[in-house]
Amino acid sequence: MPLQSGKLPHPLLRKMIRYRGAKDPSVILGPMIGEDAAVIDLGDRCLILKTDPITYAIDEIGWYAVHINANDVATMGARPKWFLATLLLPPKLGEKGVENIFKQIDKACRELGIAVTGGHTEITPWLDRPIVVGNVHGICSRSELVLTSGARSGDALVLTKGAGIEGTATLAREKKKELLSKFSRAFVKRAENYLYFPGISVVPEALLGAEMGATAMHDPTEGGVAVGLYEIAAASDKGILVDKEDIIVRGETKKICEHFGIDPLGLLGSGALLLSIPQRKVDGYLDGLIESGIVASVIGKVTRKSDGLKILDCGKKRTLRYSQRDEILKVI
């Protein structure tokens, strides 16, 4: 049976991640649903390893590749340090297009203090758009390590910046002509600039979260905030209750999603950080975010596994719906 585009369905993924190669006792955390990166034991420190491809975006693809991978390293409590990339490029891209991608990678790495340490490039005849597969590595102490599986019943759930940030920017860039027929040029420009404001990097708020005592952090990507919440629950073996009214959906995101008939909670979510933190520590974390100019809200709490995944929608509790197939695939 053919597979749908998007992430592998979790039942299939669970079967596939049994194939792990040789056993290595230094692997603290290997393949696992919901965890953002791998963790290697270095004694009193941990090496964090992450890889992720960029397949949706063409514009600023190199910049995306750095930030998307750096986010997942930071959500483990580590500062991103080193970047490698595999660039698969269509022949039509040309020399200038190739140089643009390299410049984008350089710019993003400089912004985050990351060194480019290597990679691979090739011209791939059957591609009609470039693909960049990024790898970011970082190091943290054992005490700084945060796992998605660490959420505890009663913890507050915090969402930074809002739902669908990356998806909003991508749709504004990939569907610009259509959106300009419906919305003002200023509106579309604001949506395009979601890459930079509120921005798709969660490195600052993730490192602050690790410092302030977060029990779990997760960077929602494909499938958006809804899948991100599911993955925290699955990794932690817990339930979740959130209030839809407390989930930040910015104006441009809301209107673009209404135009295309898609759900912002299921839209590419990079730029948001989902975090669980003890109730006694949540105010201190929110104060730190305010000092950094980062908008956030408490959207709910972690519950027992038996309570399931629930969302309050106009005061009525229902099951939180999610799909590994991102909403953006209904449009592009």
N, C-alpha and C positions, 0 to 999 in steps of 0.2 A: 504493500500500500504506500503511495507517495506521501511524503511528509509535507506539512505546511511550512511556509517560511517563518523565521523567528527562532526562538530558543527551542531546543529539544524538549518535548513534553517530559515532565518530571518522572513519570513512571518508567519511560524509556531511558532517561538519563541515569536513574538509579541502577538499572541493569548495566549500563555501559561503564560506570565508574568503578565497577568491580575489577576491571582490567587495569592493574596498577603497576605492572612491571615488577622489578626486584624489590624485596623488602629492605627498608633502610631505617634503622632506629633513630636517625637524626631528623626524620620527617615528623614534626609535631602535628602538623595539620596538612593532610593531602586532599584529594578530591572529595568535596562534600557539598550538597545542595545548600545554598544560602550563604556559604562563606565566600568572601570576596577575593581571597588570595591564599597561597600556600605559605606555611611557616616551617623554617628549618632551624634546628637547635644549633647554636654556636656557643654553648656554655652558658655564660651569664647574659648573653644577648641572643636575639632571634633575627634571622634573615627572612624578609618578606618578599615573595616572588609573585608577580602578577602578569598575565597576558590577556589582551582583549583586542579584537579587530574593530575597525571602523568601516562599515559597509554601506550605511545610509547616506552619509554626507559626502559631497564632493568639495564644496567650498570650505576652505580652512581644515581640510581633512588631517593634515599633519599636526595642527594645533590641537584638534580634537583628540588625536591618538595619545598625545602626551597627557592631557588633563584627565581623560577617562581612566587611564591606567594608574595615574598618580592618585586619583581619588580612592581607588580600592586599596592601595598600599596605606594611605593615611587612615582609612577606616579601621585598620588593624592596629593603629597606634604608632605607626612608624613614619618617619619623615622620608619622602621619596628622594632617592639619591642618584640612580643610574637608569638610563634608557637605552633600549635596543629596539630596532624596528625592521620588519620585513615589508618591503614595498613591492606590490604587484601592480604593474602599470600597463595601461593599454597603449598600443603604438601611436594612436592619434594624439596622445598627450603632448608630445614634443618636449624639446629641451627646456623651454621656459617653464612649462607646467611642472616638470620634474624639479627644477630649481625652486619653484614656489613652495612645493611640499617640504623640501629640505629647509627652506627659510622659516616655514611655519613651525617645524619641529624645533629648530634652533630658538625661535622666539619664545615658545612655550616653556622649553627647558630653562632658558635664562630667567623667565618669570618665577619659576619654582625652585631655582637653584639646583637643577638636575644636570648631570653630565651625560652627553651622548657617548656611549661606549662601543657601538658597533651595530651590525645588522646585515641585511641582504637586500639587493634590488634585482628585479628582472622585468623585462618587457614580456607580457603575457598576451599572446595573440587574440584569444577569445574573449577578453574582457572589454566591456564598453565603458567602464569607469574604474578609477584607481581604487585599490584596497590597501589599507595600511594596518598591519598587525603590530601593535606595540607591546613592549615588555618593560615594566618598571620594577626595580628592586629597591628595597630600603632596609634599614636596621633599626630595631628598638630593643630596649631592655626587657627582660622577662616581666618585670612589674608593669611595664607600659602596654603589654600586649592585650588587645581587646578582640574577642571573637564574637561573631554574629550569634553563636550558640549560648552566649552568656546572659541573655535576658532572663529576669526573674519575675515571678508573679508579684504584682503590686507596683512594679516599676512604672514610672511615667514614660510615655512615648512622645518624643519631640520630632517635629518636621521643620527643617530649615528651608527658607526661600520660597518653596511652593512646588506644586505638582506640574509636570509637563514642561519644564524649562527648556531642556534640550530639544524636545519635540517641537515646541513652539518656534524656536530659532530655525530648526531644520525645515519645517513647513514653510516658514516665511521666505527662506532662501530658495527652496526647491519649487515652490508653488507661487512665486512672487507675482507673476503676471496675472494669475487668477485672483489672487488676493487684492491686487491693485484695482481690479474691476469692482470690488465690493467695499474696500476700505481705503482710507486716505493714505497718501504716501508716507506721512509722518507715523501713522499707526503701524504700517508694515515695517518701516525702518526701526521702530522701537522693538518690534517682535524679532527682527533679524539680530538686533543687538543684545538679545537675551543671552547670547554666548558670553558677553562681557559684563552685562548688568541685567539681572542679578548675578550672572556668570555661572559657568558649569563646573567650576572648581569647588570642591568641598574640603580641600586640604586645611584651611584655617580652622573651620568649625570642628573638623574631625580631630585635629591635634589638641584643640581646646577640650573636646569631649573626653579624650583619653586622660588629659591632665585633671579634669574635674570629677572623674570617677564613673564614666559611662560603663554600663555592664555589657552593652552590645551596640554596634554601629553597622550601618549598611547603606551602600550607595545604590539607590534604585536606578536601573538602566532600562533594558527592554522589559516591557510590561508595566513600567511606571511604578508609582507609589503602591498600587494594589499588589503587584507581584512582590515588591520589596517587603511589604508587611507580611505577606504569606511566607516569604523566605526567612524572615526573622522568627516567625512562629515555628516553622518547620525545623530550622536549625536548633532552636532552643527547646523544642518539644513543649511549647506553651500555646495558649490561646491569646487572642488580641481583641480589644474593644476600642473602636475609634468613633469619633463624632464627625460626620461629614462637614458640618458647619465650621469646624475648627481647622479643616484642611485648607491651607492657603491655595487659592487658584487665582492667579493674576488676571487682570482685565483682558490683555491681549490673548492669553491662553484660552480663557473662557470663550471669547468671541470667535477665535479661529476654530476651536473645537466644535462650537455650535454650527459654524459654517460648513464644516466637513462631516458633521454628524458623528463625532467620535467622543469618547469619554476621556477627559483630562487625567483621571486617576490611572488609566491604562496606557498613557502616552510616555514615550522616552523621558526618563526622569533625572538624568544627570544634572547636577546643580543643586539637587535636594539631598539632605542627609537625614536618614531615619536613625533615631538613637533612643535607646532605653537607658534610664538613669534612675537611681533611687529617688523617691519623692523628696527626701530631705535635702537633696543636692540640686534639684531641678532649677530652683530660683537663682542659685549662684551661677549655673551654666547659662541661663537666659540673660542674666546681667552681663556676663562676659561677652555674649553675642551682641548685645546692644552696644557695648563699648567698641566692638569691631564693626559696627554698622550692618550687622547681619540680622535680617528679619526671621523670626521663628515663632512657632506656636506649639503648645501642648495639645496633641490631637487625641489622646486616649491613654490607655494603660495596658500592661501585660496581664493576662489572666491565666487561669488553669487551662491545661490542654482540653479538658472535657467541656469547657465553655465555647470552644471553637473560634472561628474568625468571624467577628460581628462588627457591623457598622450601624450607628444611629443615623437614620435618614429622615429628616423632618420629625424627629422624636420617636420614630418607630425603629425597632431593632430588626435587622435582617442579616443574612449571611453576606459577607464581603465577597463579591465576585471578582475574579482575576483570570487572566489568560496569559500564557507564555508568548502568545502572538501579539506583538505590540499593535496598538491602535493606528500607528503611522502607516502600517502596511495596508490599511484600507484605503490609503490616499496615494502613496507613492510605491 
